[in-house]
Amino acid sequence: MTRVTVEVPEEVAALLKKEPLLRLAVSEAVRREVIDYLTTILALDKLTEESRLDEESIKRLDKIIKEGVRERWDAESRGRH
């Protein structure tokens, strides 16, 4: 297995150095998060590897989605009052 170095503030480093159980828990939590994050990135890369969308198309699609979300939010907000 490969090691990864994470920078933390001095106060956190001192606490981790002093508490081996805490260091182990943090190490495990960071390991899980990194694996989850990278697995998501790899899955997204796989899903989009044959995509024909260019950067401009993505920006237009992003705008359409955000406008739709805003309209839905506004409609739901009016219904609550």
C-alpha positions in Angstrom: 0.0 0.0 0.0 1.2 3.5 -0.7 1.4 6.3 1.8 -0.1 9.8 1.3 1.0 12.8 3.3 -1.6 15.2 4.6 -0.8 18.7 6.0 -2.6 19.7 9.1 -2.2 22.7 11.5 0.4 22.3 14.2 -2.2 21.9 17.0 -3.8 19.0 15.2 -0.4 17.4 14.5 0.6 17.7 18.1 -2.7 16.1 19.2 -2.3 13.2 16.6 1.3 12.7 17.8 0.1 12.5 21.4 -2.9 10.2 20.8 -2.1 7.0 18.8 -5.8 5.9 18.8 -6.9 9.2 17.5 -4.2 9.1 14.8 -5.4 5.6 13.8 -9.0 6.8 13.6 -8.1 9.9 11.5 -5.9 7.8 9.2 -8.8 5.3 8.6 -11.3 8.1 8.0 -9.0 9.9 5.5 -8.2 6.6 3.8 -11.9 5.9 3.3 -12.6 9.4 2.0 -9.7 9.3 -0.5 -10.9 5.9 -1.8 -14.5 7.1 -2.1 -13.5 10.3 -3.8 -11.1 8.6 -6.3 -13.7 5.9 -7.0 -16.2 8.6 -7.8 -13.8 10.4 -10.1 -12.9 7.1 -11.9 -16.6 6.3 -12.4 -17.4 9.8 -13.7 -14.4 9.5 -16.1 -15.7 6.1 -17.3 -19.3 7.5 -17.8 -18.1 10.5 -19.8 -15.2 9.0 -21.8 -17.3 8.7 -25.0 -19.2 12.0 -24.4 -19.4 14.4 -27.4 -20.1 17.4 -25.2 -17.7 20.2 -25.6 -17.0 22.9 -22.9 -19.5 25.4 -24.4 -22.2 22.7 -24.5 -21.6 21.9 -20.9 -21.8 25.6 -19.9 -25.2 25.9 -21.7 -26.5 22.7 -20.1 -25.3 24.0 -16.7 -27.2 27.2 -17.2 -30.4 25.4 -18.3 -30.3 23.1 -15.3 -29.7 26.0 -12.8 -32.5 28.0 -14.3 -34.8 25.0 -13.9 -33.8 24.5 -10.3 -34.4 28.2 -9.6 -37.8 28.1 -11.2 -38.8 25.0 -9.2 -37.4 26.6 -6.0 -39.4 29.7 -6.6 -42.6 27.8 -7.3 -42.2 25.7 -4.2 -41.4 28.7 -2.1 -44.6 30.5 -3.2 -46.6 27.4 -2.3 -45.4 27.6 1.3 -46.5 31.1 2.0 
